[in-house]
Amino acid sequence: MNDETRKSLIDILQAVEEIQNFVYGMDFKAYQNNTVTQRAVERDFEIIGEALNRIKYTDNELLEKISEHHRIIGFRNILIHGYDIVDEAIVWKAVTNHLPILIREIKEILNA
């Protein structure tokens, strides 16, 4: 794995950790009522998607080890370009259901 790919993977882990810190102790209702947290979480999802998109150009074979990478990159595009149609429930579902899987996969890749 080259240094650029490693840096992108570390950027993803840092963004995931930030999201977890932002929503710590929150339920969906609290998340819905906190615009600042929503924007912070969305920004970190943008970083995650962009980092995966960069890996596509530096190590596409490695990218295949990350399940749902196409959907994550697409989610990033929606957050950036469709900012006015972002559904908080979908973002919350990504936080609660999909981030744990992404963390596990990224850590496995970095520790391999």
N, C-alpha and C positions, 0 to 999 in steps of 0.2 A: 504494500500500500504506500502510495506516495504521500509526501508531506501535505499537499493541498487537500487530498481526500481526508487524511487524518484530521486536519484542522476543521473541515466541514462537519465531520462526525462529532468532534468536540463541541463545535458551535451548536449542533442539534441537542446534545446532552445539556448544555448550559441553558438553552431556551426551554427545554422540558422542565428542568429544575426550577427555572423562574416561574413558569406556569404553575407548577405545583405549589410554590411559595405564595403566589398571588391568590390562589383559590383555597388555600389551607383553611379548614374549618367552615367553609361555605357550603351551602346547599344551592340548588338551582335558583330558588327564589332570591337568595342573597346575591347571587351572581347577576341575575336580571336587574336588580336594583342598584348595581354598582357599575356605572358607566366607565369609570376610570379602570377598574379591573378588566372589564370587557375589552377595552382598547389595548391594554397591556397584553392580555392573553392573545388577542388577534395579532398583534405585532410579533409576538414570539412564534405563532404559527406561520406567519409570513417568513420569518427567518428560517424555520425548519424546512419549509417548502423550497425556499431559495437554495439552502444548503444541499438538499437532495437533488435539486435541478443542476447544481454545479457538479455534483458527484457523477451525474449522468455523462458529463463531458470528460471527467478525469478517470473514472473507473466504472463504466457501465455494468461490467460483470458483477462487481461488488454490490451495486445498486439492486440487483435482482435478489439479494439476500434480505432485502427490507420489504416485508409484505406491505401491500397497499401503497407503494411509493408513488405510483401514478395518481392515485386518489389524493395523496397528501400534496403533491405538486399542484394538482387541479384545485384543491382547497385553497392553497396559497393564492392562486390566480383569482379565485372568487373573492377572497378577502381584499385583495388589492383593487381589482377592477369592478367588483360588484359590491363595494362597501355599503351601498344603500339597500341591499337586499339580504344582508347577513342575518341568518336565523340564529338567535342565541341558543336555542335548544340543540341545534346541530353542533355548534361550537362546544357546548357543555358535554354533549355526548362524546365528542372527540377527546375532550379532557378526561372524562371519567372512564371511557371504554377503550380508547385507542392508544393513548399515551403510554400506559403500562407495557403494552406490547412493543411499541417503538423503543422504549427505554431498554427492554430486555434484548432486543435485536441489535441495537447499536452497541451495547456493552459487550455482547458476544463477539461482534465484529472487531471491536477495539482490543479485546482480550485474546483474540485468536493468534 
